[in-house]
Amino acid sequence: MGDTNRGFVLRLGEGRAIDLGGFRMSIKATAQESDSAFSLLEADEPPNFGRPLHIHSDAAEAFYVLEGEYIILLDGEEFSCPAGLLFSFQKGSPTALGSVTLRAGK
């Protein structure tokens, strides 16, 4: 990755891999590498994968859909999120998401 004090470049699929059993994530940037501005992950999620309703009390959260389609639950309202869509949650918002296509989501 090189000297992160100057910046760095990662290609699709690159980064530190994390195997979470049913799917894989790669860490693109950590809070330390971004001067505590953000962390960035790339996830390859299986069809019909979902996360339970949860709240992040310490950070906002944002997702950019590269492939597939997700259903997002935000404050009790469902949103369809196809590839090319960005969605963002403020710190403390109850959120849940799931991949709802027949193919994997990214």
MOCOR-V288663 format. One record per residue. RES is the residue in one small letter. PSI is psi in whole degrees, 0 to 359 (none if undefined). D_FIRST is the distance of its C-alpha to the first C-alpha in Angstrom with 1 decimal. Layout:
res=RES psi=PSI d_first=D_FIRST
res=RES psi=PSI d_first=D_FIRST
This chain:
res=m psi=333 d_first=0.0
res=g psi=195 d_first=3.8
res=d psi=106 d_first=6.9
res=t psi=351 d_first=7.4
res=n psi=335 d_first=11.0
res=r psi=348 d_first=10.8
res=g psi=178 d_first=8.9
res=f psi=166 d_first=6.0
res=v psi=132 d_first=6.8
res=l psi=139 d_first=7.2
res=r psi=168 d_first=10.4
res=l psi=128 d_first=13.4
res=g psi=347 d_first=13.3
res=e psi=161 d_first=9.6
res=g psi=172 d_first=8.5
res=r psi=119 d_first=10.3
res=a psi=141 d_first=13.8
res=i psi=120 d_first=16.9
res=d psi=116 d_first=20.3
res=l psi=27 d_first=23.0
res=g psi=280 d_first=25.8
res=g psi=348 d_first=27.0
res=f psi=174 d_first=23.7
res=r psi=143 d_first=19.9
res=m psi=155 d_first=17.3
res=s psi=138 d_first=13.5
res=i psi=119 d_first=11.9
res=k psi=319 d_first=10.0
res=a psi=138 d_first=10.4
res=t psi=168 d_first=12.5
res=a psi=322 d_first=15.3
res=q psi=320 d_first=13.9
res=e psi=341 d_first=10.9
res=s psi=21 d_first=13.5
res=d psi=41 d_first=16.2
res=s psi=16 d_first=18.1
res=a psi=323 d_first=18.7
res=f psi=169 d_first=17.5
res=s psi=149 d_first=15.6
res=l psi=128 d_first=14.7
res=l psi=149 d_first=15.3
res=e psi=127 d_first=16.1
res=a psi=136 d_first=19.2
res=d psi=105 d_first=21.2
res=e psi=142 d_first=24.6
res=p psi=163 d_first=27.8
res=p psi=146 d_first=31.0
res=n psi=23 d_first=33.1
res=f psi=146 d_first=30.5
res=g psi=158 d_first=31.1
res=r psi=144 d_first=30.4
res=p psi=161 d_first=33.5
res=l psi=131 d_first=34.5
res=h psi=167 d_first=32.6
res=i psi=130 d_first=32.0
res=h psi=109 d_first=28.9
res=s psi=350 d_first=30.7
res=d psi=352 d_first=27.6
res=a psi=152 d_first=25.6
res=a psi=166 d_first=26.1
res=e psi=140 d_first=24.5
res=a psi=149 d_first=23.8
res=f psi=141 d_first=23.3
res=y psi=121 d_first=22.8
res=v psi=119 d_first=24.4
res=l psi=322 d_first=22.9
res=e psi=156 d_first=25.4
res=g psi=197 d_first=28.6
res=e psi=140 d_first=30.7
res=y psi=152 d_first=30.8
res=i psi=125 d_first=33.7
res=i psi=133 d_first=32.9
res=l psi=117 d_first=35.4
res=l psi=117 d_first=35.4
res=d psi=42 d_first=38.4
res=g psi=358 d_first=40.5
res=e psi=136 d_first=40.0
res=e psi=139 d_first=38.3
res=f psi=136 d_first=36.1
res=s psi=131 d_first=35.1
res=c psi=92 d_first=31.5
res=p psi=174 d_first=30.9
res=a psi=139 d_first=27.7
res=g psi=359 d_first=26.8
res=l psi=141 d_first=28.0
res=l psi=135 d_first=26.3
res=f psi=148 d_first=28.0
res=s psi=143 d_first=27.6
res=f psi=137 d_first=29.3
res=q psi=156 d_first=30.3
res=k psi=132 d_first=29.9
res=g psi=359 d_first=32.9
res=s psi=132 d_first=33.7
res=p psi=123 d_first=34.7
res=t psi=156 d_first=32.6
res=a psi=152 d_first=32.3
res=l psi=159 d_first=30.8
res=g psi=149 d_first=31.2
res=s psi=129 d_first=30.4
res=v psi=9 d_first=33.8
res=t psi=170 d_first=33.5
res=l psi=343 d_first=34.3
res=r psi=170 d_first=30.8
res=a psi=159 d_first=27.6
res=g psi=156 d_first=25.9
res=k psi=none d_first=22.3
